Amino acid sequence: MTESTKQMYLQMGISENVFNFCNEIERTLSGRFKEIDEVAEYNQMKVLKAMQKNRVSDVHFAASTGYGYNDIGRDTLEQVYADTFHTETALVRPQLTCGTHALTIALSANLRPGDELYSPVGKPYDTLEGVIGIRDSVGSLKEYGVSYRQTDLLADGSFDYDNIAKAINDKTKLVTIQRSKGYTTRPTFSVKKIAELIAFIKKIKPDVICMVDNCYGEFVETVEPSDFGADMIVGSLIKNPGGGLAPIGGYIAGTNECIERCAYRLNAPGLGKEVGATLGLNQALYQGFFLAPTVTAGALKGALFASAIYEKLGFKVVPNSTESRHDIIQAIDFGSPEHVIAFCKGIQSAAPVDSHVDPEPWDMPGYDAPVIMAAGAFIQGSSIELSADGPIKPPYSVFFQGGLTWYHAKFGIIKSLQKMTEAGLIKL
Ligand SMILES: *Cc1c(COP(=O)(O)O)cnc(C)c1O
């Protein structure tokens, strides 16, 4: 680090001892950073190969309107996703409004009244509770006669294979596997673990559909669950695969059979993939996918950096600074609301957008405690951009993710520590 870079940090409100402390930690991470870069390099080639194979060209960036018939940009982008994730086909659309919507389409398209949906990995992501009908909700799968069953993880976070074997029955049609821990403290599953689980399930019931909620996991490893028998992988374009450039969208990649049903469900029976105007968004979707491996690597470095800093200061961090990583989320248990608030204020004040805004906890609809959120994002709610949320309730954890560049993620984390030292919450 040059003296002028250090001076820049000092000018941006970082004190010398906070700066030195963080810099020391960063130096211990060089081996891990190299591994992250190697994964990114491989994934960059994987995406590039798919783009070249499909002869991506500027005609694919043209806008379609109305019905969107013959939108070759859209169709080619879907083939680029399919070739990158090694699936037969994919649905990649701005009309998939978010991750929850993409998952809802994948589920409702492939389940029929009388079928059972099964999660062998415990409770799914919060928003899916309403979709499935675990929490009563208008239009849930439950209202359409789809039942739901789950098997919880064992206490150490591993799969309860005995009970999984017992839970699979005649009605089991679709198995949903959430890769990321999301905003809980269970471990995130490696692709290898997911591969073992899928193999186990398919041995018991070969025709069951295995869907993986891949949110936050794309490009963290060199393989995806679709390389190991997942019939569908599903995610959001304002997370990893959008590379920070996609302004909206979701994807479902998988077998022809499953994805065709998804297209009929998203649009209308009989219409399917043929309609869906892209309104000029194609270029951002291609370019974001092209950048996604590098952007994901930057976010991963940020998560690791935060983990190492706060672990050193004695806080519980999940995952810790030596574990292998399978998603971009970092949880830190601070044990006090003041720490959570100071952390989020630090992240916010480091943002390129709305850095002057001071976040406060508020009673968000749907949450049982006030939540403080830090997000100074170019795209609303984008969590591949540097962001943090902290529910104000024990154990007073912060969930932190994203960063379009490693340098920005680094600055945000340093700033969070700066705020904490200024508030007298941490002494270095
Ligand atoms: C973010 C996320 C979702 C939902 O995505 P939204 O875009 O917020 O609707 C679902 N599952 C997991 C694991 C996620 O991280």
The ligand as a Gaussian input file, in Angstrom:
#p B3LYP/6-31G(d) Opt

LIG

0 1
 C      -32.512000     -13.520000      -1.564000
 C      -32.943000     -14.913000      -1.433000
 C      -34.211000     -15.320000      -1.856000
 C      -35.248000     -14.360000      -2.363000
 O      -34.810000     -13.457000      -3.277000
 P      -35.503000     -12.018000      -3.401000
 O      -34.895000     -11.461000      -4.626000
 O      -35.149000     -11.257000      -2.165000
 O      -36.957000     -12.228000      -3.527000
 C      -34.521000     -16.644000      -1.743000
 N      -33.659000     -17.532000      -1.228000
 C      -32.442000     -17.173000      -0.789000
 C      -31.515000     -18.201000      -0.210000
 C      -32.041000     -15.854000      -0.877000
 O      -30.846000     -15.496000      -0.462000

